[in-house]
Amino acid sequence: MKFEIRAIGFDFDGTLIMSEEQKAKQMAVVFKEKFKIQKGVETAYKKLSGKALSREEKVKALFKLFLKRKSTKKELNLVKGHFGKHYQQSLQTCPLLQCTNIVKELKKQVDFIFLLSLEDKKEVKKVADHCGLGKYFDEILGGPKPKVENLKHILKKHKLKPHQVLYIGDAHSDIVASKEVKVKTILLGKKHRYEKLKEDLEADFRFSNLCDVPFGVEKLNSR
């Protein structure tokens, strides 16, 4: 099938920056300090990261798992404020992956480029700006809205057909969201880790890492 890419989106955590480990550790700190949960949160958060869940949805799941109850709005805000502060602090050194110059190169070849994360939109924008990447994105989208809703926003706002949008991510949640709205997807990850995921969810392209993604859009315009 031949298609014309007009917009390209990038996942943030795990694709452009290495932060999944930091986020899991920080969430464990929050639950230890605020709710006296000593063990298990870091591992549980990592498992939840593989699902198409916003941070708030992950926190609600952690409450049910460890506190055996639903979280209150006040508690959700408490976690949001405490975690958000630590999340930004942990990324002040800008742990960017290699080959982020692909963002600059692809931006020249499409109508617009966007950044999409499950993390809080304001925090993602602050980190992206701090690390010098924010200026390359025409739109930065994030929580509390889920990825599917944000992808639908891209299609509607810019009057695009699904096959004109390409989204680059490294996680199960990225593929699930992309497939739900039928946009094209690139899955990043090593073969031994993602072979079955590709087979099950039919990612349109797969590369070991961001460095392997072609810098020319014409190379991605057919498969």
N, C-alpha and C positions, 0 to 999 in steps of 0.2 A: 504493500500500500504506500502510495506517495502522499506526503503531506507537507505543509508549509508552516514552519515554526514562526510564530509572531511574538510569543512571550515565553520567558524562561523563569522558573522559580527555583529558589534554593532553600532547602532545609537549613536550619542554623546549627543546632547542637548535634555534634557527631559528624556533620558534613563540612561545615566551615570552621568550627571550633571544637576542641576536645573538652567537653564539659560534663559528660554523663557521670563520670566517677565523682566529680566535685559535687554535683547536684545530689547524688545519693548520700554522700557523706554529710552534706549540709542539712538535708532533711532528717537524717538520723540525729544530728545535734539538736534540731528544733524539738523533736519528740522527746529527747532525753531531758532537755532543759525545761520544757513547758508542760510535759505530760508524764514525766518519770518513766518512760519506756526505755529500758537499758539496752535491749538487744533485738536484732531482727529487722529493724526498719530499713537499714541500708540495702540489705539483700532483697527485701520485699519491693522497695522502690525501683530497683534495677529491673525486676521482673515486670513491674507495671509499665516501665518505660518502653517495653516492646509492644505495647498496645496503643490503640488510637485514643488516648485519654489526655485531657487537658490536665494541668497541674492540680486544679481544684478537684477534678474527678479522682486523681490519684490520692489526694489528701483524704477525701471522703472514704476511699477504699481502705486507706491505712487506719482510719478511725474504727471502721467496722472490724478490721482484722485484729488490731491490738487493744482497742478500748471497748470493743463489742457493743458499739452504739453509733448512732448518727452524730455527726459534728454539728455544732451550732454555728450560726452566721458569725457570731463574735469570735469563735475559735478559728473559723476559716480565715477571717481577717487577721487574727493574731499570727497564724502560720504564714499567711501571705506577706505580712510586713517583716517578720523575722527572717524568713527564708529569702525574700527578695533582697534584703540588705546583704546577707552573706553571699548570695549568688553573684551579685555585682562585685563584691569585694574579692571573691575567689577568682574572678576573671580580669582583674585589673592588669595582669601581666599579658593579656591578650594571647591565650594559647591557640593561635591560629594554625590550621593545617597548612601544608605546602600547597602550592598551585592556586592560591586564591586569586591570582591574576587572571584566572579563567573568567571571573566575574566581569572584569574590565573588558576583556576581549569579546565575550558574548554579548555584552551590552551594546556594542557597536553594530551588532548584526541583527538585532530584533527591535520591535516597536517599544517594548519595555521589559524591565526585569524586576522581579520581586523577591522578597525574603519572607519566609513563612515558618513560624515556630509554634509549638504548643505552649511555650512559656509566655508569661505576661508581656503584652505588646510593648508597654512603656519600658520595661526592663530590657527587652531585646533591642529596642531602638537605642537605649543608652549605651549598651555594650557594643553594638555595631558602630555607633558614632565614635565611641572612645577608641575602638580598635582601627578606625580609619576606613571601615567598609560601608558605613551608612550612606555616604554620598553617592555610591554607585547604584543604589536601589531606588526605583521610582515609587515603590510602595513597600512598607514593612508591616506585616500582619502577624498577629499572635493571639494568645489567650486574652480573655477567657473564652473566646469563640473557638470552636473546634476547627480542625483543618478543612474538613469538608465544606463547612459554611464559608470559610475564607476563600476556598477555591471557587465556589459558586459565585462569590462576590466578584472575583477576577473575571470570570466568564461574562457575567451580566454587565458589569461596569464598562468593560472594554469591548463588549459586543463580539466576543470570540467564540468559535466553535471548539469543542474539547480537543480535537486533533491539532489545533493551532497552539496549544499550550504544552510545554514540557516542564516537568517537575523533577528535580534532582534531590534524592534523599538516601538515607542509609538504614532506615528501620522499617519494620513491619508496618507500623502506623502510617508511614509515608506512602507505601504501596496501597494499603487498604483505602486511604482517603482518595488517592489519585484514581484508583479503579472505580470508586463509587461515582465519581463525576466524569469518568471516561477520558481523563487527560493522559497524555503520554508520560511515561515515567522512565527515569534512569535510577537503577538500584546500585548503590555502592557497597562493596564488601567482598571479602575473600570467598573463593569458590566453595571451600569446604564448609563455610558457615551459611551461605545463602543459596546453595544449589536447589534445595527442596523448596525454599521460599519462592524462587524464580519460577520453578515448575508449577507450583500451586497457583500463584497469583499472576503469572505471565507478565512480568516487568518487560517493557518494550526494549530496554537496553540494560546491560549490566557491565560494570567496570570494577576493578579491584579497589580503586580509590579515585579521588578527584583528579589526580594528576593524569590519569589515563583517559579522561573524557576529552573527545576531540574539541579543539578550539574553534573549528569551523562549523557553522550551523549546517552547511550543505551536506556534511558527512552524517548528520543525524536526520536528514529530511526523508530518508527512506530506510526500509529495513528488509 
